[in-house]
Amino acid sequence: MVMHHPSGPDGTIPERDDGAMPSPAPTPGQSIDESFKERARQILTHNQTVTAGSVHLIGLDEIRQELGDRWGSVNERVHVYTERMLKKVLSPRDVWFRYGENHYIIVFAQADRKSAQLTCSKVMESLHQALLGHADTRRITVKTAVVDVGGGVALDTARLADLLKDAVHKPEGAAAASLPPAYGAIPAAEARRPHWTEMPADTITPQHRPKVLFRPVFDVKHKVVSTYCCRTDADTARYLNLMDSFDPEREEAVFDLDMETLSLAVSTYNELYANKFRYAQTIPVHFGTLASSRRRREYIQACRMIPRVLMPFLAFELDGLPAGVPYGRLAEIVAMLRPFARAAMVILNDDAGDLSVYATAGVKGVGLRLDGREDEPHILERVQTFCPGPRKFGMFAYVDGVRNPVELEAAEAAGAAYLSGPIVGEDSEVPEHMKRCTERQLLQRSRRRRHHDTPWG
């Protein structure tokens, strides 16, 4: 049995196994609906802090049905993925626990009924999207325990499609009130797909809401932008940079960012792949995530959810690799990632890296991240010194953060195979179609973007 039960609003635990309630599992011969009604009645009866409309049931039956024969080999990983979502989405005072084989009961401490139903449904939508590659809002439902006229417990079954329709068509203030706070600020056109890490604004800290963007990459040899690398937005990067490097909370924040990046990258590509959209995608993962056995286990379990059809288009980018990392450690990490992507790369913040170790361990490319705060002569010197190194060991070199024509020309002259940064294109929320372009066209587009960014543009 899996249970997550922090204290309730007044210090009590809204739901617990202390002998007063039976073990949270359906009894033989009972339907899941009848069993849930009985369990909800016990929760409502034994806990005065829990109100009617705050006890909900979600299930994985449809995911199990669509996965078919694969379910037996992946079901525990699906549960790990589900439980991680619930930990992210729910507030610290909410309670959830696994109920039976394929269901979860969720008890909200404060959210009203409609808001709680929508939150549960959005968890299910994200699960469907990540695991199946699609999410039919008409089939995604959540069951809510409500008190009927006679004082007993009845079930209200709500479909996500109806919840979203109600939220969009209500007056603006009412619609926002019926949505969880994180969803209430989203425009109606976007309300159907907020990501699962978006939590109520009063229960989160910045590290719980990392934002991931897609950065276009220019292929120098083929003169095309057909690759996108995932990058954090400026606020997330700033927050992480302000944290102490040795703070355990920073390690968890970086891990959360890596998990969110992987989830968003795969779910986005899943959608685009279904629409005949193809591109190469680089997914960063920090060394600290893969160095910890617990975090590594969770990350690799999430990687196993990547659809096979996407793997040839993906590459992992190792970030934060410490100086002097042993060959055996790096080779082990590369071997763990290799089944899920076409390649593993390393990106460096400085020029110090043991390139021979990287090449021997199976790394295909090494990148240099430029710091725009440095003066231009120093940046050019770094680029010219760095790029020949990876090529000498049979790897390709790439440069991230190229900002102007001089840096672009220097990186190309030094032998960089790929370039990214403002000169190539701005970070965006979704990748765009492949663009064939010369360096001259890149510069023209960059000038147009800068012109439109001015008050008079």
C-alpha positions, 0 to 999 in steps of 0.5 A, a space after each residue: 500500500 502506498 500512502 501520502 498523508 501530511 497533517 491536515 489544517 489543524 494538525 490532524 491527519 485527514 485519513 489514516 490506517 490506525 485500526 479505526 478504518 479497514 485497509 484501503 482496498 476493495 473487498 472481494 465481490 464489491 464493485 470499485 464504486 461501491 467500495 469507494 462509497 464505503 471508504 469515503 463514508 468512513 473518511 467523512 465519518 471519522 475525520 471532522 476536518 474532511 468535508 463532503 465533496 473533498 474525497 475523490 477517486 481516479 483510476 488507471 483502467 483505461 490506460 491499462 486497457 490501451 497498453 494491453 499486454 504491455 501493462 504487466 511489465 510497466 504497471 509499477 512504473 506507471 504507478 511511480 509516475 502517477 504518484 510523482 504527479 500527485 506529489 507535485 500537484 497536491 498541496 502539502 495538506 492534501 492526502 492521497 493513497 493507492 486504493 486497490 490495484 489501479 485506483 487512487 483516493 485523493 482527499 483535499 484539505 481546502 479546494 472546493 469540489 469543482 476545483 478539486 475535480 478539475 485538478 484530479 482530471 488534469 492529473 489523468 490528462 497528463 498521464 494519458 498524454 505522457 503514457 499513451 500520446 493522446 488524451 481524450 477529455 471526454 473519457 477522462 473522469 473523476 468520481 467524487 463522494 457527495 452526501 445525498 438527501 438521506 445523509 448517505 454517500 453517493 457518487 458524482 462522476 465528472 468528465 474533464 471535457 465538461 469541467 473545462 467547458 463549464 470553466 470556459 463558459 462561466 463569467 470570467 471571475 466565476 471561471 477563475 474561482 472554479 479552477 485551481 489557482 494555477 489554472 485560473 490565470 490561463 487563457 481559455 484557449 490554453 486552459 485545456 493543456 496546463 502542465 501537471 506541475 502547475 500547482 496552486 500559487 499559495 502552496 508552491 515555491 519557485 523550484 516547484 514550477 520550473 518552466 521549460 522552453 525550446 531553443 532552436 539549433 542551427 546545423 552549420 553543415 546542412 544550413 538548417 534549423 531542425 533541432 531544438 534543445 530544452 532550456 529553462 526560462 530566465 526566472 527558473 535559471 535565476 532561482 537555481 543560481 541563487 541557491 547554494 550549490 551544496 544545499 540539498 534543496 537545490 539538488 531536489 529542485 534540479 531533479 524536479 527540473 530534470 523530471 519536468 523537462 523530460 516529461 514536457 519534452 516527450 509529451 510535446 513531441 508525442 503530440 507533434 509526432 502524431 501530426 507528422 511533425 519531425 525534428 531532433 530534440 536534446 533533453 538536458 539532465 544534470 549529473 546530480 540527478 544521475 549520481 544519486 541512486 534514488 533520483 537515477 532510479 526515478 529518472 530511468 523509470 520515467 525514461 522507460 515511458 518514452 515511446 520507441 518511435 521517438 527515441 531515434 529523434 532524442 539525445 541527452 545532454 549531461 549538464 553539471 559534469 564535475 571535473 575529473 569524473 572517472 571514466 567508469 562513472 561516466 561510461 555507466 551513465 552513458 550506458 544507462 541513457 543509451 537505450 532511450 536516445 540516439 546519443 549522449 552529449 556533455 555541455 560545459 560552462 567552462 573550457 575545462 573538460 577531460 575530452 579523452 574520457 568523454 570520448 572513451 565513455 561514448 559521448 558523441 558531442 561536447 558543447 560550450 555554454 557562453 556567458 553573455 556577461 563576459 566581454 566579447 574578446 574573452 568569448 571569442 578566445 574561449 570559442 576559438 580555443 574550445 571547438 577544435 578539442 572535441 573534434 580531435 577526439 572524434 566528437 562534434 563541438 557545439 556552442 550555446 549562447 551565440 548572440 551576435 554575428 562576430 560570435 557566430 563567425 568565430 564559432 563556425 571558423 573554429 569548427 562548431 557543428 551546431 550553434 544556438 542562442 539569440 542569433 539563431 532564434 528565441 526560446 519558444 514554448 513549442 518547436 517550430 517547423 524545420 527551416 533551411 537558411 544561410 547564415 545571412 538569413 539568420 542575421 536578417 531574421 535576428 535584426 528583424 526580431 530586434 527591430 520588433 522588440 523596440 518600442 517603435 518597431 
